[in-house]
Amino acid sequence: MTEQGNLAQIGVVGLAVMGSNLARNFARNGHTVAVYNRSFEKTEDLIKHHGNEGNFVPAQTIDEFVASLEKPRRAIIMVQAGAATDAVISQLADAMEEGDIIIDGGNALYTDTIRREKEISARGLNFVGAGISGGEEGALNGPSIMPGGPAESWKALGPLLESIAAVVDDVPCVTHIGPDGAGHFVKMVHNGIEYADMQVIGEAYQLLRYGAGMTPAEISEVFRTWNAGDLDSYLIGITAEVLAQVDAETGTPLIDVIVDSAGQKGTGRWTVKSALDLGIPVTGIGEAVFARALSGATAQRTATIDNLPSGKLQTLEELGISRETFIEDVRQALYASKLVAYAQGFDEINAGSEEYNWNIDPRDLATIWRGGCIIRAKFLNRIREAYDANPDLPTLLLDPYFKNELADLIDSWRRIVVIATHIGQPIPVFASSLSYYDSLRVPRLPAALIQGQRDYFGAHTYQRVDKEGTFHTLWSGDRTEIEI
């Protein structure tokens, strides 16, 4: 039902699928919702098809939209990131009053959110950058929500967001993350973890399909089985569904008619760029981003497929490995690589929190990511327990539970990396994650040699293991060492 006379508790600007579904979610949960879209036809379409789901107040102009909101006014922007977001923010800010709240619910770059929050707060308004995960289905039925911004805005906004968020163990999957860009930063890293998670699942599929010679239907059943155990997660579950799907037109598995070039909208790249700036090695996430880029390198792949020497490749049979053993090894390597992806993501969030003084609590993230979001997984409960036991964990991999898990997984993980090399199948995240793990584990790294090289050609100096100070060797002279 549409009621024009009511003041709305919340407003949504931008009524593409995500915005429309979010507005419907609010309405279904008993809130009167103001709705506005630059093209009024979309607003009319929402009312026509879903107006019976609750109380909507359609507006044809920004001024009309703002006037329909109760104070403090709360408006969520769901438009394309970048210039379009800035334009809508400016329009809303011009029409709003002190204390009103503008919420950007899109995938904005967190540095843009920091800038916008500073500009908007100077005008006496509150600006909230809120990461919203769960896709179209989550927006409608319960997403995971990661709002940043000033703490006082949470008092007015929190109950509304809690009413529409996913719920796990009676806990809404939403909490105030931290000041200014904290919410969008956390959502960015969430998406980076998602990239790695999807890639390692893809690598497991690749090994089973082209290493073990299994059909998509057979692999689908394997994933269904895995989803009943330690790997229980949203992405594992939908993977089974995708692999079971048969194309209606050709009668072949749908996976075989989908072009093997994966798209990306930028959050994965942002995660890696930010990690580089922070000096945090998110190697698994980085390789996942590069894997998508390589899948789209059409000209290179067209030129090189079946046109580069492979060396002598072997089959599982020639290697003396049974299909059953191989499947279990792949499962364990997948699990281990997923753990590394989450560990690296939490490392980046901790570093970002420290850099920007956000005071993000990793336990909150493990809690709100259990439902609604794309990377929801069974072991997020374990991550919460890990940070409960030790908030200052140097890495999740050192938590006693995960350390014991890795002790059981490591031999299979190593075998799979070796086997993939023998059978000639690419596993960039499996392999890089294992190298990352070993880099943490071994007592010495080749960085000592690199520092020696840097000192030789650029006098960049080095430190010694046996005494304090900074040193340089006179490589072009008598090669004596001097202290700087």
Salt bridges, closest charged atoms under 4 A:
ASP45 OD1 - HIS49 ND1 2.99
GLU53 OE1 - ARG24 NE 2.88
GLU53 OE1 - ARG28 NE 3.40
GLU53 OE2 - HIS50 ND1 3.21
GLU70 OE2 - ARG74 NH2 2.84
ASP86 OD2 - ARG115 NH2 3.32
ASP86 OD1 - ARG116 NE 2.82
ASP94 OD1 - ARG123 NH2 2.76
GLU97 OE1 - LYS71 NZ 2.91
GLU97 OE1 - ARG73 NH1 3.47
ASP100 OD2 - ARG73 NH1 2.82
ASP104 OD2 - ARG116 NH1 3.66
ASP112 OD1 - ARG115 NH2 3.78
GLU119 OE1 - ARG115 NH1 3.59
ASP169 OD2 - ARG370 NH1 3.09
ASP197 OD1 - LYS338 NZ 2.55
GLU218 OE1 - ARG323 NH1 3.97
GLU221 OE2 - ARG224 NE 3.36
GLU241 OE2 - ARG224 NH1 2.88
ASP256 OD1 - ARG209 NH1 2.96
ASP260 OD2 - ARG301 NH2 2.66
GLU328 OE2 - ARG331 NH2 2.77
ASP329 OD2 - ARG415 NE 2.88
ASP361 OD2 - ARG363 NH2 2.82
GLU385 OE1 - ARG382 NH1 3.59
ASP388 OD1 - ARG363 NH1 3.50
ASP388 OD2 - ARG384 NE 3.24
ASP438 OD1 - ARG414 NH2 2.75
ASP438 OD1 - ARG441 NE 3.01
ASP455 OD1 - HIS472 ND1 2.72
ASP466 OD2 - ARG464 NH2 2.85
GLU481 OE2 - ARG464 NH1 3.14
